[in-house]
Amino acid sequence: MKQIIAPRSTPIPPEGDGGFSQTWYPVSLAADLAPGQVMGLEFLDGKIVVFRKEGGAPQAMSAYCPHVGADLSVGKVVGNNVQCAFHHWEYDGDGVCVKTGIGDPPPKSACLFVFPTLERFGIIWVFNGEEPLFDLPQLPFPDAELRTASYRMGERLQCDPWVFAANTPDMQHLKVVR
């Protein structure tokens, strides 16, 4: 049986046209996403849900059910699908609604945007686009030989980590900031 995939509900805005860069974004530590858990995360100017499929691979997609706009992050994982808690509509890894709670055939237009997703270096990465334009950088060692660790800044510091990295002491700061 050939599966019909409905068109995406909203296209990704082109680069430089009010959109965000099409690149890989780190969205979560891999250890924070347990099997069977649906995690709602802020992503760019919106929200996504991330969950693990049966084999353990992470999947990210738009967070709101097209039926009535319910937040899928309060739903659950059923096999390789994410199920909406409100009316039990289920969406597969392609973002297509494959089941409704009452058994009616799903509307062909009921689909979610699916983001390319990978787990690497202990991080879950999401690409902002339909297809990745490039792979994550390769290190000169096989992934299996690398050890990764995460560091949490804690709730006290309400600032993006890049601000700290950009404001570390260097000669420019020592000469200019007094």
N, CA, C and O of each residue as an XYZ file, in Angstrom:
712
protein
N       0.841     -1.166      0.000
C       0.000      0.000      0.000
C       0.895      1.242      0.000
O       1.738      1.399      0.883
N       0.718      2.110     -0.972
C       1.519      3.325     -1.075
C       0.954      4.392     -0.149
O      -0.246      4.669     -0.158
N       1.826      4.978      0.640
C       1.402      6.021      1.576
C       1.417      7.364      0.870
O       2.395      7.720      0.212
N       0.334      8.102      1.009
C       0.246      9.439      0.424
C       0.651     10.439      1.490
O       0.081     10.469      2.582
N       1.639     11.256      1.163
C       2.096     12.260      2.116
C       1.535     13.603      1.688
O       1.784     14.075      0.579
N       0.779     14.204      2.580
C       0.175     15.505      2.290
C       1.253     16.578      2.277
O       2.297     16.424      2.911
N       1.001     17.666      1.552
C       2.001     18.750      1.558
C       2.137     19.357      2.938
O       1.201     19.327      3.738
N       3.297     19.902      3.210
C       3.545     20.534      4.502
C       2.612     21.718      4.668
O       2.261     22.392      3.699
N       2.212     21.962      5.919
C       1.225     23.005      6.182
C       1.763     24.408      5.910
O       1.040     25.243      5.367
N       2.995     24.680      6.269
C       3.581     25.983      5.979
C       5.016     25.775      5.535
O       5.760     25.024      6.166
N       5.412     26.433      4.456
C       6.787     26.257      3.989
C       7.778     26.997      4.879
O       7.424     27.949      5.573
N       9.017     26.540      4.843
C      10.100     27.215      5.565
C      10.390     28.519      4.823
O      10.569     28.495      3.605
N      10.443     29.664      5.528
C      10.786     30.907      4.826
C      12.210     30.846      4.291
O      13.089     30.277      4.939
N      12.447     31.424      3.120
C      13.807     31.378      2.570
C      14.791     32.164      3.416
O      14.422     33.090      4.139
N      16.052     31.771      3.307
C      17.132     32.419      4.050
C      17.135     33.922      3.773
O      17.067     34.346      2.619
N      17.214     34.718      4.829
C      17.275     36.163      4.675
C      15.942     36.820      4.387
O      15.888     38.035      4.194
N      14.872     36.057      4.354
C      13.550     36.608      4.052
C      12.665     36.466      5.286
O      11.569     35.909      5.216
N      13.150     36.973      6.410
C      12.375     36.856      7.641
C      12.505     35.500      8.303
O      11.862     35.244      9.321
N      13.326     34.626      7.741
C      13.489     33.304      8.317
C      14.772     33.187      9.112
O      15.521     34.155      9.247
N      15.022     32.013      9.632
C      16.236     31.723     10.371
C      17.187     30.969      9.464
O      16.771     30.390      8.460
N      18.449     30.977      9.812
C      19.442     30.264      9.023
C      19.102     28.784      8.959
O      18.675     28.186      9.946
N      19.297     28.209      7.788
C      19.105     26.779      7.651
C      20.408     26.110      8.060
O      21.376     26.056      7.300
N      20.398     25.604      9.284
C      21.578     24.968      9.848
C      21.123     23.995     10.928
O      19.934     23.912     11.236
N      22.066     23.264     11.498
C      21.777     22.352     12.601
C      21.758     23.147     13.902
O      22.683     23.915     14.169
N      20.727     22.975     14.707
C      20.608     23.637     16.002
C      20.591     22.576     17.101
O      19.856     21.596     16.983
N      21.374     22.742     18.162
C      21.268     21.826     19.303
C      20.016     22.195     20.094
O      19.826     23.358     20.448
N      19.161     21.207     20.372
C      17.913     21.504     21.071
C      17.816     20.875     22.451
O      17.056     21.352     23.294
N      18.577     19.808     22.695
C      18.484     19.122     23.981
C      19.682     18.211     24.170
O      20.300     17.761     23.205
N      19.997     17.950     25.416
C      20.952     16.888     25.697
C      20.248     15.568     25.438
O      19.082     15.401     25.795
N      20.941     14.645     24.827
C      20.336     13.348     24.506
C      19.870     12.627     25.765
O      18.844     11.948     25.745
N      20.610     12.768     26.853
C      20.265     12.096     28.107
C      18.964     12.614     28.712
O      18.358     11.940     29.546
N      18.532     13.801     28.301
C      17.296     14.370     28.856
C      16.033     13.850     28.186
O      14.930     14.137     28.651
N      16.172     13.088     27.100
C      15.007     12.568     26.380
C      14.914     11.060     26.584
O      15.613     10.283     25.934
N      14.047     10.671     27.490
C      13.867      9.249     27.808
C      12.972      8.577     26.765
O      12.129      9.240     26.160
N      13.144      7.277     26.550
C      12.224      6.557     25.663
C      10.781      6.712     26.172
O      10.526      6.621     27.373
N       9.855      6.943     25.254
C       8.449      7.087     25.619
C       8.049      8.491     26.042
O       6.869      8.761     26.262
N       9.018      9.381     26.157
C       8.749     10.757     26.583
C       8.551     11.659     25.359
O       9.250     11.520     24.355
N       7.596     12.581     25.456
C       7.431     13.619     24.456
C       7.874     14.916     25.115
O       7.319     15.324     26.136
N       8.870     15.559     24.532
C       9.422     16.782     25.106
C       9.042     17.963     24.222
O       9.313     17.955     23.021
N       8.419     18.973     24.811
C       8.119     20.205     24.097
C       9.251     21.194     24.300
O       9.653     21.463     25.432
N       9.765     21.736     23.203
C      10.911     22.648     23.277
C      10.662     23.887     22.430
O      10.077     23.808     21.350
N      11.114     25.035     22.933
C      11.095     26.235     22.113
C      12.132     26.045     21.020
O      13.245     25.585     21.277
N      11.759     26.403     19.799
C      12.679     26.272     18.666
C      12.481     27.459     17.745
O      11.414     27.634     17.156
N      13.523     28.276     17.627
C      13.478     29.486     16.835
C      12.309     30.339     17.324
O      12.303     30.717     18.495
N      11.333     30.657     16.499
C      10.199     31.470     16.968
C       8.967     30.627     17.251
O       7.854     31.152     17.250
N       9.136     29.353     17.491
C       7.984     28.486     17.696
C       8.268     27.405     18.710
O       9.089     27.568     19.612
N       7.576     26.303     18.544
C       7.711     25.176     19.461
C       7.729     23.893     18.647
O       7.037     23.765     17.637
N       8.531     22.954     19.107
C       8.580     21.626     18.498
C       8.364     20.585     19.580
O       8.475     20.875     20.771
N       8.055     19.373     19.153
C       8.082     18.229     20.058
C       9.185     17.305     19.587
O       9.420     17.147     18.388
N       9.857     16.698     20.548
C      10.906     15.730     20.263
C      10.571     14.477     21.055
O      10.211     14.551     22.230
N      10.692     13.329     20.406
C      10.439     12.052     21.069
C      11.334     11.002     20.440
O      11.896     11.209     19.365
N      11.460      9.878     21.119
C      12.256      8.775     20.575
C      11.324      7.741     19.963
O      10.323      7.345     20.561
N      11.677      7.316     18.755
C      10.931      6.250     18.102
C      11.331      4.910     18.714
O      12.226      4.859     19.558
N      10.680      3.833     18.298
C      10.916      2.522     18.913
C      12.383      2.116     18.942
O      12.827      1.531     19.930
N      13.142      2.402     17.908
C      14.556      2.036     17.870
C      15.443      2.967     18.676
O      16.644      2.724     18.794
N      14.873      4.032     19.234
C      15.639      4.963     20.053
C      16.053      6.239     19.341
O      16.555      7.168     19.974
N      15.846      6.295     18.021
C      16.240      7.499     17.283
C      15.302      8.655     17.624
O      14.089      8.462     17.705
N      15.850      9.847     17.825
C      14.993     10.994     18.122
C      14.296     11.510     16.866
O      14.798     11.346     15.754
N      13.153     12.125     17.053
C      12.368     12.714     15.968
C      11.829     14.048     16.444
O      11.314     14.139     17.558
N      11.937     15.093     15.623
C      11.389     16.408     15.960
C      10.361     16.812     14.910
O      10.561     16.602     13.713
N       9.270     17.387     15.369
C       8.233     17.872     14.457
C       7.480     19.031     15.094
O       7.645     19.320     16.279
N       6.655     19.686     14.294
C       5.894     20.812     14.825
C       5.042     20.332     15.991
O       4.654     19.165     16.053
N       4.758     21.245     16.914
C       4.214     20.857     18.215
C       2.706     20.921     18.353
O       2.174     20.527     19.391
N       2.000     21.403     17.345
C       0.558     21.593     17.536
C      -0.241     20.756     16.558
O       0.006     20.774     15.352
N      -1.196     20.026     17.093
C      -2.056     19.145     16.310
C      -2.898     19.983     15.343
O      -3.540     20.946     15.765
N      -2.904     19.636     14.067
C      -3.701     20.393     13.104
C      -5.211     20.298     13.340
O      -5.968     21.106     12.803
N      -5.652     19.336     14.126
C      -7.078     19.154     14.363
C      -7.686     20.369     15.061
O      -8.545     21.043     14.491
N      -7.248     20.656     16.290
C      -7.743     21.833     17.007
C      -6.610     22.612     17.676
O      -6.861     23.464     18.528
N      -5.378     22.326     17.295
C      -4.247     23.089     17.813
C      -3.747     22.673     19.179
O      -3.033     23.438     19.828
N      -4.100     21.489     19.634
C      -3.643     21.028     20.949
C      -2.124     20.844     20.942
O      -1.531     20.508     19.917
N      -1.517     21.067     22.083
C      -0.068     20.941     22.256
C       0.301     19.464     22.355
O      -0.099     18.779     23.296
N       1.059     18.986     21.389
C       1.433     17.575     21.359
C       2.432     17.193     22.444
O       2.649     16.005     22.685
N       3.046     18.175     23.102
C       4.012     17.844     24.144
C       3.347     17.218     25.366
O       4.032     16.628     26.202
N       2.038     17.334     25.484
C       1.336     16.669     26.580
C       0.769     15.323     26.122
O       0.049     14.654     26.863
N       1.106     14.943     24.893
C       0.671     13.657     24.354
C       1.595     12.537     24.791
O       2.324     12.655     25.776
N       1.551     11.450     24.040
C       2.409     10.317     24.382
C       2.924      9.639     23.124
O       2.412      9.859     22.026
N       3.937      8.815     23.301
C       4.518      8.049     22.210
C       3.792      6.713     22.132
O       3.626      6.019     23.136
N       3.363      6.365     20.921
C       2.727      5.070     20.671
C       3.489      4.437     19.510
O       3.276      4.793     18.351
N       4.376      3.499     19.827
C       5.227      2.907     18.792
C       6.160      3.962     18.229
O       6.975      4.531     18.955
N       6.038      4.226     16.922
C       6.833      5.266     16.260
C       6.034      6.545     16.058
O       6.476      7.457     15.359
N       4.870      6.609     16.666
C       3.974      7.754     16.489
C       3.913      8.600     17.753
O       4.215      8.139     18.854
N       3.510      9.856     17.560
C       3.188     10.706     18.704
C       1.665     10.882     18.680
O       1.073     11.171     17.640
N       1.056     10.702     19.843
C      -0.405     10.752     19.943
C      -0.827     12.013     20.692
O      -0.309     12.314     21.768
N      -1.767     12.739     20.112
C      -2.319     13.934     20.737
C      -3.178     13.517     21.931
O      -3.989     12.596     21.831
N      -2.995     14.200     23.052
C      -3.744     13.860     24.267
C      -5.211     14.278     24.172
O      -6.055     13.747     24.895
N      -5.517     15.217     23.295
C      -6.869     15.775     23.253
C      -7.881     14.834     22.586
O      -8.881     14.474     23.206
N      -7.634     14.431     21.327
C      -8.565     13.536     20.627
C      -7.901     12.264     20.115
O      -8.496     11.520     19.334
N      -6.658     12.010     20.556
C      -5.914     10.788     20.252
C      -5.589     10.599     18.775
O      -5.499      9.467     18.298
N      -5.415     11.693     18.054
C      -4.910     11.577     16.688
C      -3.444     11.205     16.785
O      -2.730     11.707     17.653
N      -2.982     10.318     15.889
C      -1.596      9.870     15.900
C      -0.881     10.284     14.625
O      -1.427     10.188     13.526
N       0.365     10.751     14.798
C       1.195     11.209     13.684
C       2.444     10.346     13.617
O       3.124     10.129     14.619
N       2.735      9.855     12.403
C       3.908      8.993     12.236
C       5.171      9.819     12.043
O       5.127     11.047     12.104
N       6.292      9.152     11.810
C       7.576      9.818     11.659
C       7.661     10.733     10.450
O       8.568     11.562     10.372
N       6.729     10.601      9.495
C       6.669     11.511      8.353
C       5.749     12.695      8.629
O       5.555     13.549      7.763
N       5.175     12.748      9.847
C       4.283     13.840     10.206
C       2.867     13.672      9.721
O       2.056     14.587      9.861
N       2.549     12.527      9.155
C       1.221     12.281      8.595
C       0.320     11.682      9.668
O       0.720     10.771     10.392
N      -0.899     12.202      9.761
C      -1.876     11.625     10.683
C      -2.288     10.255     10.149
O      -2.812     10.150      9.040
N      -2.053      9.221     10.927
C      -2.337      7.857     10.490
C      -3.523      7.245     11.225
O      -3.974      6.151     10.886
N      -4.035      7.966     12.248
C      -5.123      7.397     13.042
C      -5.840      8.513     13.791
O      -5.212      9.452     14.281
N      -7.145      8.399     13.872
C      -7.919      9.316     14.703
C      -8.460      8.540     15.890
O      -8.566      7.315     15.845
N      -8.795      9.242     16.931
C      -9.267      8.588     18.146
C     -10.571      7.830     17.974
O     -10.802      6.837     18.664
N     -11.438      8.285     17.056
C     -12.731      7.614     16.881
C     -12.736      6.644     15.709
O     -13.749      6.001     15.435
N     -11.594      6.537     15.013
C     -11.476      5.564     13.942
C     -11.832      6.080     12.564
O     -11.693      5.340     11.590
N     -12.285      7.318     12.437
C     -12.546      7.883     11.108
C     -11.238      8.006     10.348
O     -10.178      8.141     10.959
N     -11.296      7.962      9.015
C     -10.059      8.169      8.256
C      -9.511      9.580      8.511
O     -10.274     10.547      8.533
N      -8.207      9.695      8.701
C      -7.636     11.030      8.939
C      -7.741     11.900      7.685
O      -7.624     11.393      6.569
N      -7.956     13.183      7.859
C      -7.940     14.077      6.696
C      -6.546     14.106      6.073
O      -5.544     14.082      6.788
N      -6.482     14.159      4.752
C      -5.185     14.170      4.069
C      -4.363     15.399      4.427
O      -3.135     15.365      4.349
N      -5.016     16.473      4.815
C      -4.289     17.705      5.149
C      -3.749     17.708      6.574
O      -3.033     18.633      6.956
N      -4.078     16.697      7.361
C      -3.622     16.644      8.757
C      -2.194     16.115      8.803
O      -1.963     14.908      8.888
N      -1.248     17.038      8.747
C       0.153     16.637      8.809
C       0.957     17.682      9.563
O       0.574     18.849      9.649
N       2.070     17.239     10.103
C       2.973     18.086     10.870
C       4.250     18.291     10.076
O       4.615     17.451      9.253
N       4.931     19.403     10.318
C       6.234     19.605      9.688
C       7.246     18.756     10.447
O       7.331     18.829     11.673
N       7.998     17.964      9.727
C       9.010     17.098     10.322
C      10.384     17.690     10.043
O      10.742     17.949      8.895
N      11.138     17.897     11.099
C      12.485     18.448     10.983
C      13.498     17.316     10.935
O      13.379     16.364     11.705
N      14.495     17.389     10.053
C      15.577     16.411     10.118
C      16.205     16.459     11.522
O      16.488     17.531     12.056
N      16.410     15.286     12.091
C      16.852     15.191     13.484
C      17.961     14.167     13.601
O      17.887     13.101     12.991
N      18.993     14.478     14.382
C      20.014     13.490     14.704
C      20.495     13.623     16.121
O      20.359     14.662     16.768
N      21.062     12.534     16.577
C      21.685     12.507     17.904
C      23.168     12.263     17.691
O      23.573     11.255     17.111
N      23.976     13.212     18.174
C      25.420     13.069     18.015
C      26.126     13.888     19.086
O      25.663     14.970     19.448
N      27.229     13.385     19.587
C      28.015     14.039     20.635
C      27.200     14.229     21.915
O      27.471     15.152     22.683
N      26.203     13.368     22.157
C      25.377     13.488     23.354
C      24.343     14.594     23.268
O      23.777     14.994     24.285
N      24.090     15.092     22.068
C      23.158     16.204     21.843
C      22.153     15.805     20.778
O      22.485     15.062     19.855
N      20.929     16.294     20.902
C      19.930     16.130     19.849
C      19.965     17.399     19.009
O      19.817     18.507     19.525
N      20.164     17.217     17.702
C      20.288     18.313     16.749
C      19.076     18.326     15.822
O      18.595     17.271     15.410
N      18.588     19.513     15.497
C      17.459     19.665     14.580
C      17.877     20.633     13.478
O      18.443     21.692     13.750
N      17.592     20.259     12.231
C      17.918     21.125     11.099
C      16.700     21.946     10.734
O      15.596     21.413     10.623
N      16.894     23.235     10.546
C      15.806     24.136     10.177
C      15.629     24.115      8.659
O      16.172     24.960      7.948
N      14.876     23.157      8.185
C      14.615     23.024      6.755
C      14.041     21.656      6.466
O      13.956     20.801      7.348
N      13.650     21.460      5.224
C      13.066     20.176      4.845
C      14.122     19.089      4.713
O      13.892     17.942      5.097
N      15.274     19.449      4.172
C      16.394     18.517      4.008
C      17.660     19.213      4.480
O      17.837     20.399      4.202
N      18.548     18.518      5.184
C      19.808     19.156      5.596
C      20.617     19.583      4.370
O      20.709     18.848      3.386
N      21.192     20.759      4.444
C      22.047     21.256      3.371
C      23.470     20.748      3.520
O      24.263     20.814      2.581
N      23.794     20.236      4.719
C      25.135     19.725      4.995
C      25.062     18.848      6.231
O      24.106     18.912      7.005
N      26.090     18.025      6.401
C      26.185     17.160      7.576
C      26.803     17.928      8.738
O      27.438     18.965      8.547
N      26.609     17.404      9.939
C      27.339     17.960     11.074
C      28.830     17.760     10.833
O      29.223     16.797     10.175
N      29.660     18.652     11.354
C      31.109     18.507     11.138
C      31.628     17.169     11.666
O      31.147     16.637     12.666
N      32.609     16.658     10.965
C      33.272     15.429     11.384
C      34.510     15.786     12.204
O      35.237     16.722     11.870
N      34.734     15.054     13.249
C      35.964     15.207     14.017
C      36.969     14.177     13.497
O      36.567     13.205     12.858
N      38.253     14.367     13.754
C      39.248     13.440     13.200
C      39.263     12.066     13.868
O      40.148     11.257     13.590
N      38.300     11.794     14.741
C      38.215     10.504     15.417
C      36.815      9.939     15.211
O      35.855     10.699     15.083
N      36.688      8.616     15.179
C      35.347      8.023     15.077
C      34.494      8.412     16.295
O      35.007      8.528     17.408
N      33.214      8.605     16.075
C      32.307      8.986     17.167
C      32.389      8.028     18.343
O      32.289      8.448     19.495
N      32.571      6.737     18.058
C      32.604      5.738     19.125
C      33.805      5.929     20.062
O      33.779      5.469     21.203
N      34.843      6.600     19.587
C      36.032      6.817     20.412
C      35.972      8.126     21.207
O      36.850      8.391     22.029
N      34.960      8.930     20.971
C      34.848     10.215     21.649
C      34.065     10.077     22.942
O      33.120      9.293     23.031
N      34.466     10.838     23.929
C      33.701     10.931     25.170
C      33.141     12.333     25.251
O      33.862     13.311     25.050
N      31.870     12.432     25.542
C      31.261     13.757     25.664
C      30.690     13.912     27.064
O      30.307     12.938     27.713
N      30.643     15.140     27.505
C      30.062     15.447     28.804
C      29.305     16.757     28.666
O      29.644     17.597     27.833
N      28.297     16.923     29.473
C      27.524     18.160     29.420
C      27.708     18.924     30.712
O      27.967     18.349     31.770
N      27.572     20.198     30.605
C      27.676     21.063     31.771
C      26.460     21.963     31.799
O      26.136     22.609     30.804
N      25.792     22.006     32.928
C      24.611     22.851     33.064
C      24.982     24.107     33.841
O      25.626     24.049     34.888
N      24.557     25.239     33.298
C      24.852     26.513     33.939
C      23.982     26.740     35.166
O      24.355     27.511     36.050
N      22.846     26.093     35.235
C      21.954     26.286     36.377
C      20.920     27.370     36.103
O      20.990     28.076     35.097
N      19.994     27.484     36.981
C      18.892     28.430     36.803
C      19.274     29.854     37.193
O      18.551     30.788     36.846
N      20.370     30.050     37.893
C      20.737     31.395     38.351
C      21.143     32.307     37.212
O      20.938     33.518     37.293
N      21.707     31.761     36.165
C      22.227     32.585     35.081
C      21.210     32.621     33.944
O      21.109     31.673     33.166
N      20.474     33.692     33.851
C      19.445     33.822     32.823
C      20.041     34.461     31.574
O      19.705     35.591     31.221
N      20.912     33.738     30.924
C      21.644     34.281     29.789
C      22.075     33.122     28.895
O      22.349     32.024     29.381
N      22.133     33.371     27.588
C      22.628     32.345     26.683
C      24.115     32.114     26.920
O      24.849     33.068     27.179
N      24.577     30.862     26.836
C      25.993     30.572     27.099
C      26.957     31.334     26.193
O      28.079     31.620     26.611
N      26.559     31.670     24.971
C      27.463     32.366     24.066
C      27.856     33.740     24.613
O      28.937     34.244     24.306
N      26.978     34.347     25.425
C      27.298     35.655     25.999
C      28.505     35.529     26.921
O      29.378     36.396     26.924
N      28.557     34.463     27.697
C      29.702     34.244     28.579
C      30.965     33.988     27.768
O      32.032     34.515     28.083
N      30.838     33.180     26.725
C      32.008     32.873     25.902
C      32.527     34.129     25.197
O      33.737     34.291     25.037
N      31.625     35.015     24.778
C      32.023     36.226     24.066
C      32.586     37.284     25.002
O      33.228     38.230     24.545
N      32.362     37.144     26.290
C      32.792     38.159     27.241
C      33.842     37.658     28.222
O      33.944     38.160     29.341
N      34.607     36.688     27.809
C      35.693     36.232     28.677
C      36.836     37.227     28.601
O      36.968     37.944     27.609
N      37.657     37.280     29.626
C      38.769     38.249     29.604
C      39.729     37.969     28.447
O      40.190     36.843     28.260
N      40.010     38.996     27.694
C      41.042     38.930     26.670
C      41.708     40.305     26.600
O      41.306     41.223     27.316
N      42.687     40.449     25.775
C      43.443     41.712     25.727
C      42.548     42.892     25.358
O      42.740     43.992     25.876
N      41.575     42.684     24.473
C      40.680     43.774     24.092
C      39.896     44.272     25.292
O      39.754     45.478     25.496
N      39.387     43.336     26.088
C      38.624     43.737     27.272
C      39.521     44.423     28.305
O      39.123     45.403     28.935
N      40.711     43.905     28.467
C      41.618     44.499     29.445
C      42.009     45.928     29.072
O      42.194     46.773     29.948
N      42.133     46.193     27.778
C      42.518     47.525     27.329
C      41.353     48.503     27.285
O      41.534     49.689     27.561
N      40.161     48.024     26.943
C      39.017     48.911     26.738
C      38.150     49.045     27.985
O      37.774     50.153     28.366
N      37.837     47.934     28.612
C      36.945     47.955     29.776
C      37.779     48.230     31.020
O      38.671     47.451     31.358
N      37.496     49.317     31.691
C      38.245     49.668     32.901
C      37.316     49.950     34.020
O      37.758     50.265     35.125
